[in-house]
């Protein structure tokens, strides 16, 4: 027979409701990633109120998997959104929705004293193909800018394996082409936490923030901590604002907007990423030689791959494995990246679809001295383009580099594929030879299990 619950737990359970995720200002609540996107603007509004600012929110977009249920969740939470001055208006299409979000940042054009709110923050949402369609609006709105107490997040629902799409898609490169930094949360809690950072960075740097979501993250559920004060925002002190600042203004010539974006806004965003350490080491030790960089779902899969190989944090430190988690995949902040790469012999970049982090990492390290510059692999091993003179090129150096594939760019990745790639590189670099026979045997045994499963 089960023992009775303690009185304080029993009373707490009596007050639990399914609406806790929306009604609570502080506490813990079970929610999906989609529901976290509903809660996010409420947390931002509460943060603003605590800082003495009267703000409002606006949400618009067009449904599509994996964000197909976002509008329904917003409608169900309408009374909670209304209480926080947050308006949800689904768009006729993605472009009109994005244009409406652009309009929210033009509040600053009004004569002083005529505004009802100090600012309006916004969320645009859409499926990956909707991001493609909106690129023109995103470019214009991003160059125009945001307001000090506004800010915009464009949330993309990507379908890496074409589960409910006519073609697999990846929004990272479109966001990059539009000059929009790309956040990639790894779980439900990070949708809230990185979402708060995304608003803050948008306000500080004058750019829109992009947020990439995929099915495995946004359609998952977990218990999350609800606390408008949970995220500690650090305003950069090493970035000098230009005359006139970075926010939206009128009149504003197109070339002046372009210059402000390229010369200041991106670097303000990088300063924010650096000050708040949105990219950071998760596993590190004094004798690290092999580095792994990953973000989003690929980070979760990498953690599982290490576990599948029998490598917990202590074992990774013994071998010399350093794991770096990237919260903002573009632009890749240079100082945090250099700190991660220093002292390493090789770096394996784990990311799904086409390279985003890998190309930036190689550019950052290109001019390092050869005696300190680590080797970088990701989609392909170093054999691509190798010739008799010892030079090795990139993926375009051979008529077809498929035989040198390390982590495929098509479809998606899984822990088994990543585990095999990690083991292969540890052998190639000779790091496995430097550890005890017991650890080598354990890794070999785990790989044999993966091979037997056919994964």
Buried (B, 14 or more C-beta within 10 A) or exposed (E): EEEEEEEEEEEEEEEEEEEBBBBBEEBEBBBBBBBBBBBBBBBBBBBBBEEEBBBBBBBBBBBBBBBBBBBEBBEBBEEBBEEBBBBBEBBEBBBBBBBBBBBBBBBBEEEEEEEEBBBBBBBBBBBBBBBBBBBEBBBBBBBBBBBBBBBBBBBBBBBBBEEEBEEBBBBBBBBBEBBBBBBBBBBBBBBBBBBBBBBBBBBBBBBBBBBBBBBBBBBBEEEBEBBBEBBEBEEBEEBEEEEEBBBBBEEBEEEEBEBBBEEBBBBBBBBBBBBBEBBBBBBBBEEBBBBBBBBBBBBBBBBBBBBBBBBEBEBBBBBBBBBBBBBBBBBBBBBBBEBBBEBBBBBBBBBBBEBBBBBBBBEBBEEEEEEEBBBBBBBBBBEBBBEEEEEBEBBEBBEEBEEBBBBBBEEBBBBBBBBBBBBBBBEBBEBBEBBEEEBBEBBBEBBEEBEEEEE
